[in-house]
Amino acid sequence: MKALRVLIVEDQMLISLGVEGMLEDLGHKVCAMATNQDDALAAAKLHQPDLIISDIRLGRGDGLAAAEQIRRTRPVPFIFMSGDHGTVEKLEGKAVVVRKPFRPEDLAQAIEKAIAA
Amino acid sequence: MSNTAPPRRTLEEAIVDTVREPLLVLDDKLHVVIASRSFYQSFQVAKHETEGRPIFELGNGQWNIPRLRELLEQIVPQHTTIEHFEVDHDFPAIGPRTMLLNARKIFYEGNSNTSLLLSIEDITERRRLEREKDELFRQKDLLLQEMRHRVSNSLQIIASILLLKVRTVQSEETKRHLRDAHERVMAIATVQDQLHPAPFGTPIVVKNYLTKLCDSLAGSMIVDGQPVTLRAEGDEGTVTSDHVISIGLIATELVINALKYAFPNNAKGEIVVGFQSTANAWRLVVSDNGIGIARPLPDEPVRIGLGTSIVEALAKQLGGRVTTSAGSPGTIIAVTAPRVA
């Protein structure tokens, strides 16, 4: 798989940094990090990432709503992260979703699924 | 000799008055013949403006309720007995009420007249309490969901910090310790995952949890090309949620140890995590077919690693004991503990 430029949308910066580390170990590069829905839209427009990894429940905003808005202008693969098991169960089969906490291997599998979708 | 029996009407009134729930006796034209004292008290109406009047005209038409009309005019004539017919109505004098109506048609011997007994149970308070209970359950579910969400996020933060630290330290030994710590965090996360659909206090099937844990450990701890397999086996025994966390942590430590020491020089092998239970006890066994444990020489100090200390401490907490024996080949480590009632 070619190296991807990834936008991370997550209101917990320590989780963003952890995901960045996992991505770098997998040979990918983080082009931007956003902590809320508005910043995610702006970062997606500015950086045109190959992949967006987004938390579902953001401090300000919603990862699913951000994905819908971003995809209106440009199709881009998404991976959703969530610690809310009910939300994860509702999304499974409809979107690529990883359940927090996840391992680097789980993220690698999710990336393959998101890019193949 | 005088006749001392009370007139029939007085007797009926006396009987009706003893009933605690509001009760009406209606004639076949749905006029009130008798109303109980509790009816007057509950609905704040007077006797003189009630008896002899059609029920739907009582209290300026406040009983002219479509659902009650449906019950008395259509349902009762066809069924003679109706139970638990629920009606909501906002009364001018006493406010909104939820009532449970029971109606029974009475036939008299020797004539074609009929009466209708209509009892009215005010269940407004019961319904309010039920709504409050439902709301409390909903809030409990929301709080539980929120708590799980926060636990998952917190575990992800801890896991992230440990993996970030792995990237910054130089020492291979320190890296290994940090990865081990990461595995311990993920072992707890796997339990959380298993506990998610189960209500509090539900027994957890240990084998299912261990299978998931082994898959997870194999995915992260067995590096590509390392010819070692890891699997879980066991019966359908269950333990409580707090015990399953300890069992998971013990299994994680023993698997990490086996992966570190049992198969040097990329040797091929297998690690099996087994769980058996009886009515009084359970037994967790982690066995490998590796090189086995070297016995220390008589004068050599015995070194106890963190993993072993964790296993010993958790086993003690569970009231159990740890035994180590030689396999043929390999090592068998078992933790046996009594089942808590």
Chai-1 contact restraints between the chains, C-beta under 6 A:
chainA,res_idxA,chainB,res_idxB,connection_type,confidence,min_distance_angstrom,max_distance_angstrom,comment,restraint_id
A,L14,B,I157,contact,1.0,0.0,6.0,A-B,restraint_1
A,L14,B,S160,contact,1.0,0.0,6.0,A-B,restraint_2
A,I15,B,Q156,contact,1.0,0.0,6.0,A-B,restraint_3
A,I15,B,I157,contact,1.0,0.0,6.0,A-B,restraint_4
A,I15,B,S160,contact,1.0,0.0,6.0,A-B,restraint_5
A,L17,B,L164,contact,1.0,0.0,6.0,A-B,restraint_6
A,G18,B,S160,contact,1.0,0.0,6.0,A-B,restraint_7
A,G18,B,L163,contact,1.0,0.0,6.0,A-B,restraint_8
A,G18,B,L164,contact,1.0,0.0,6.0,A-B,restraint_9
A,G21,B,L163,contact,1.0,0.0,6.0,A-B,restraint_10
A,G21,B,L164,contact,1.0,0.0,6.0,A-B,restraint_11
A,G21,B,R167,contact,1.0,0.0,6.0,A-B,restraint_12
A,G83,B,H149,contact,1.0,0.0,6.0,A-B,restraint_13
A,G83,B,S152,contact,1.0,0.0,6.0,A-B,restraint_14
A,G83,B,N153,contact,1.0,0.0,6.0,A-B,restraint_15
A,D84,B,H149,contact,1.0,0.0,6.0,A-B,restraint_16
A,H85,B,H196,contact,1.0,0.0,6.0,A-B,restraint_17
A,G86,B,Q145,contact,1.0,0.0,6.0,A-B,restraint_18
A,K100,B,S152,contact,1.0,0.0,6.0,A-B,restraint_19
A,K100,B,Q156,contact,1.0,0.0,6.0,A-B,restraint_20
A,P101,B,L155,contact,1.0,0.0,6.0,A-B,restraint_21
A,P101,B,Q156,contact,1.0,0.0,6.0,A-B,restraint_22
A,P101,B,A159,contact,1.0,0.0,6.0,A-B,restraint_23
A,P101,B,A189,contact,1.0,0.0,6.0,A-B,restraint_24
A,R103,B,S220,contact,1.0,0.0,6.0,A-B,restraint_25
A,E105,B,G219,contact,1.0,0.0,6.0,A-B,restraint_26
A,E105,B,S220,contact,1.0,0.0,6.0,A-B,restraint_27
